Amino acid sequence: MSAGVVLMGEAALAQAVATVADALAVAMADVPRWALVGVRSGGIPFADALARALQGRTATAPLRGDVDITLYRDDLYTGLERPVLGDTDLPFEITGCGVVLVDDVLFTGRTVRAAMGEVVDYGRPAFIRLAVLVDRGHRELPIAADFCGARLSTAKSDRVVVDWDARQVVLTTRGPGPG
């Protein structure tokens, strides 16, 4: 992989979080019970950032939970050499609760499909919506974000990484050749 190109710096990242938080505050204004559910691992810091940004902006503060989709991936036995299991933490009743799945980058849609499968295994939510920081296209499944901070044009072989510590979004490209 070649060196990364910064697509979004600190200010653009903060603006993308604010954009999603603004849209969520409006959309969830009349929802009595709803949750931000971060998809491990990149969705968790984004869900935390959204929860902070929403403080005082909604009548009902969102519940917070996280899902680890490892066992729900469609490539579990074909593409992962050594899957690492994380924790799923849904400390509230899913049934009847509005769920906003939160992930950092939307690409093929397979991660979202897996996350929805896990959520419904815990109960029947009132609805499931999707909030992403970055939508980079190249969908393989009919999945679209309800709330999106930024849409970026990328090549399918590119990699988009949200670095929460450095507060930036970086694009790396694969050079010619295998891999």
N, C-alpha and C positions, 0 to 999 in steps of 0.2 A: 504494500500500500504506500501511496505517496503521502507527503505531509498534508495535514489538514488545512482547509480553507475555512476561515470563520465566516459563517453565513449570518449569524446573529450575535451581536455583542451584548453586553450587560443591559444597555438601554432598550434594545429591541426585544430582548428576552423578557424584561420587566413589562414592556408594553403588551407583549403577547399574553402574558399571565393576566394582566389587567383587562384585556379584551375578552378573554374567556370568563373571567370573574364577572364583568359587567353583564355579559349575555346570560350567565347562570343566575345572577341576582334578579333579572327580569323574568326569566323563564320559570324560576322556582318560587316566585313571590307568593303564590297561592297554594303551594304544595305543603301540606302539614307535616309530613315526615319523609325526609329524603337523605341520601347518603352519597358522599364522595368515596368511591372505591378505587384505590390505586392498584394498577396492575404491576406486580413485581417484575422488574426492579425499577425501571425508569418512570413508571407512573406514580410511584410513592412520593418522591420529592415534589412532583408537580401537584399531586393531590394536597400535600401539606401546604404548598405555596398558595393554592386556591383557597384552602380553608382559612389561611391567614388573611388573604385579600377579601374574603367574604365577611369577615367579622364586622358586625354592625350594619351590614348592607342588606341583610335578609331578615324577615320576621322570624324565621325558624332557622337556627344554625344547622348546617348539615351534620349528620353523623359521619364518622370516619371508619373506614375499613380497608383492608388490603387483601388481594388474592394472589396466590402463586399458581400459575397455569401449567407448570411443568408436566404434571400427569395428564393434562388435557390437550397437550400439543399433538398435532397430527403427524409430526415427524419424530415423536419420542423414540420409536424403535428403528427409525431409518436414518436420522440425521444427527442425533446427539450421542457422542461417544460416551460421555459420563455426565448424565443429567444431575444437576444439583437441585435438591428440593429445598424450597423456602417455606415460610409459614404463610398460611391463610389466616387472616384475623378479621372475622366479621362479628364484632361484639354486640350485635343487635339482631332483631328478628327481620329477616329478609321479606317474608310474606307481607304484602301490603305496603312495603316501603318503596319509594321511588329510588332507583339506583342510577347514579351517573358514574359509569366506568371512566377512569382517567388513565391515559397513557401519554408518554412523551412524544412518540413518533408513530404515525399511522402509515403503514406501507402496504403489505399485501392483504391485510384484514384477518389473517389467520390467528394472530394473537388475540384480537377482539373476539373472534368466534370461540376460541378456547375459554376466554374470560367469561363470556355469556354462559357457556356450558357449566362452568363451575358455579357461578352465581345461582343459576336455577336449580342446581343440585342442593342448595341450601334453603330454597323456598321459592315462592312465586311472587316476584316483585310487582309493584303496581305498574312500573314501566322500567325500561333500561334505556338510557341515553349514553352518548359517547362524547367525551371531551378530550381533545388532543392538543398538545402544544404545536406540533408541526404535522401537516399532511403533505407527504411527499409523492403521493400518487402511486401508480403501478399496482392497483388493486387486483387480486385474484378471486375475491369473493365480493358479493354485493353488499358491502358495508361502507357507510359514510359517517363522518363525524357530524354530530349535532352542534358542537361548539368547537371552534378551531382558532388557535392563536395566529397561525401563519401557514400559508400554502407555498411550498417550494417546488420548483422544477428540478428533478434529478434524473440521472440515468439509473436504470435498474441495477446496475452493478455498483453504484455509489453506496456509501454508508453514511448515515446521518446520526450523529451522536450529540445528545444534550449533556453538557458537562455542568452540573449544578454547582460544583465547587468553584469553577472558573467563571461561572455565569455566562456561558456562551453555547452556541450551537455550531458544530463543526462538521464539515463535509470532507470525507476522504474518498479517493477514487482508486480503483484497482488499476494497476498498470497492465500492459499487454502480457499475454501469456496465461498459463494455467493458474487456477485458484483465484 
